[in-house]
Amino acid sequence: MSRADEEQVNLAKPIEWSSAFAVGVDRLDADHRGLVAALNKFHQSRQSEGSVESLRAIVDEIIALSKAHFEREEQFLSDVGLLDKLHKEDHEQNMALLVEARISLLDGLEESLYDKVYVQLANAFVRHVVGMDSSIKAYFDNRNP
């Protein structure tokens, strides 16, 4: 998925699963599918004008899924010698973005900005998985030519 594809994440439709999100590690791929499902739940809630409480609960779910996923991914990357400072920092930046989204919802974010939160979170997911996590896919591709 190219940078142009990343910019295609918009409000018109939920994120469609793409093989570009798969890294070749079953547990990490399952995490990625779970994150796509949670982001799509946020999207659906916005489309049906869900309550602020439901959006907060979904962001809490995304935070919990992301935290667990990042821990698993960092352990895997460490085990195979691929964990680097940049990847870890990207996880930290994504967690900060999620916490910021949660705080915004607590602070009574203007309703018109909820869509912006979705686009930011969805783009962060796509950018990280397609960009940073490509090292995992490359690791397996190089081991199994």
QUINOR-V546428 format. One record per residue. N is the residue number from 1. OMEGA is omega as a letter, one per 40 degrees, with the letter a starting at -180 (999 if undefined). D_CENTER is the distance of its C-alpha to the mean C-alpha in Angstrom with 1 decimal. Layout:
n->N omega->OMEGA d_center->D_CENTER
n->N omega->OMEGA d_center->D_CENTER
This chain:
n->1 omega->a d_center->14.7
n->2 omega->i d_center->16.3
n->3 omega->i d_center->15.6
n->4 omega->i d_center->17.5
n->5 omega->i d_center->15.2
n->6 omega->a d_center->12.2
n->7 omega->i d_center->14.4
n->8 omega->i d_center->15.0
n->9 omega->a d_center->12.1
n->10 omega->a d_center->14.4
n->11 omega->a d_center->15.9
n->12 omega->a d_center->18.2
n->13 omega->i d_center->16.1
n->14 omega->i d_center->13.0
n->15 omega->i d_center->10.6
n->16 omega->i d_center->12.9
n->17 omega->i d_center->12.1
n->18 omega->i d_center->13.3
n->19 omega->i d_center->15.0
n->20 omega->i d_center->13.2
n->21 omega->a d_center->10.1
n->22 omega->a d_center->12.7
n->23 omega->i d_center->13.9
n->24 omega->i d_center->17.0
n->25 omega->a d_center->16.5
n->26 omega->a d_center->16.7
n->27 omega->i d_center->15.1
n->28 omega->i d_center->12.0
n->29 omega->i d_center->11.9
n->30 omega->i d_center->12.4
n->31 omega->a d_center->9.5
n->32 omega->i d_center->7.3
n->33 omega->i d_center->9.6
n->34 omega->i d_center->9.3
n->35 omega->i d_center->5.7
n->36 omega->a d_center->7.0
n->37 omega->a d_center->10.1
n->38 omega->i d_center->9.1
n->39 omega->i d_center->7.6
n->40 omega->i d_center->10.9
n->41 omega->i d_center->12.8
n->42 omega->i d_center->12.2
n->43 omega->a d_center->13.2
n->44 omega->i d_center->16.2
n->45 omega->i d_center->17.2
n->46 omega->a d_center->17.5
n->47 omega->a d_center->19.4
n->48 omega->i d_center->21.7
n->49 omega->i d_center->22.1
n->50 omega->a d_center->20.8
n->51 omega->i d_center->22.0
n->52 omega->i d_center->20.5
n->53 omega->i d_center->20.7
n->54 omega->i d_center->18.7
n->55 omega->i d_center->15.9
n->56 omega->a d_center->16.2
n->57 omega->i d_center->16.1
n->58 omega->i d_center->12.9
n->59 omega->i d_center->11.2
n->60 omega->i d_center->13.0
n->61 omega->i d_center->11.6
n->62 omega->i d_center->7.9
n->63 omega->a d_center->9.4
n->64 omega->i d_center->11.5
n->65 omega->a d_center->9.1
n->66 omega->a d_center->7.0
n->67 omega->i d_center->10.6
n->68 omega->a d_center->12.0
n->69 omega->a d_center->9.7
n->70 omega->i d_center->10.2
n->71 omega->i d_center->13.8
n->72 omega->a d_center->14.2
n->73 omega->i d_center->12.8
n->74 omega->i d_center->15.0
n->75 omega->i d_center->17.9
n->76 omega->a d_center->17.7
n->77 omega->i d_center->17.6
n->78 omega->a d_center->20.4
n->79 omega->a d_center->22.4
n->80 omega->i d_center->22.5
n->81 omega->a d_center->23.0
n->82 omega->a d_center->20.0
n->83 omega->i d_center->18.4
n->84 omega->a d_center->19.0
n->85 omega->a d_center->18.9
n->86 omega->a d_center->16.6
n->87 omega->i d_center->13.8
n->88 omega->i d_center->14.4
n->89 omega->i d_center->14.6
n->90 omega->i d_center->11.2
n->91 omega->a d_center->9.8
n->92 omega->i d_center->12.3
n->93 omega->i d_center->11.5
n->94 omega->i d_center->7.9
n->95 omega->i d_center->9.6
n->96 omega->i d_center->12.4
n->97 omega->i d_center->10.5
n->98 omega->i d_center->9.5
n->99 omega->i d_center->13.1
n->100 omega->i d_center->14.4
n->101 omega->i d_center->13.0
n->102 omega->i d_center->14.6
n->103 omega->i d_center->17.8
n->104 omega->i d_center->18.0
n->105 omega->i d_center->18.1
n->106 omega->a d_center->20.7
n->107 omega->i d_center->22.7
n->108 omega->i d_center->23.2
n->109 omega->i d_center->21.1
n->110 omega->a d_center->23.0
n->111 omega->a d_center->22.0
n->112 omega->a d_center->21.7
n->113 omega->i d_center->18.9
n->114 omega->i d_center->16.6
n->115 omega->i d_center->15.7
n->116 omega->i d_center->14.9
n->117 omega->i d_center->12.4
n->118 omega->a d_center->10.7
n->119 omega->i d_center->10.9
n->120 omega->a d_center->9.8
n->121 omega->a d_center->6.5
n->122 omega->i d_center->6.1
n->123 omega->i d_center->7.7
n->124 omega->i d_center->5.9
n->125 omega->a d_center->2.9
n->126 omega->a d_center->6.4
n->127 omega->a d_center->8.3
n->128 omega->a d_center->7.1
n->129 omega->a d_center->7.3
n->130 omega->a d_center->10.4
n->131 omega->a d_center->11.8
n->132 omega->a d_center->11.7
n->133 omega->i d_center->11.3
n->134 omega->i d_center->14.2
n->135 omega->i d_center->16.5
n->136 omega->i d_center->16.0
n->137 omega->i d_center->16.9
n->138 omega->i d_center->19.7
n->139 omega->a d_center->21.0
n->140 omega->i d_center->21.6
n->141 omega->a d_center->23.0
n->142 omega->i d_center->25.4
n->143 omega->a d_center->26.5
n->144 omega->a d_center->27.2
n->145 omega->999 d_center->28.7
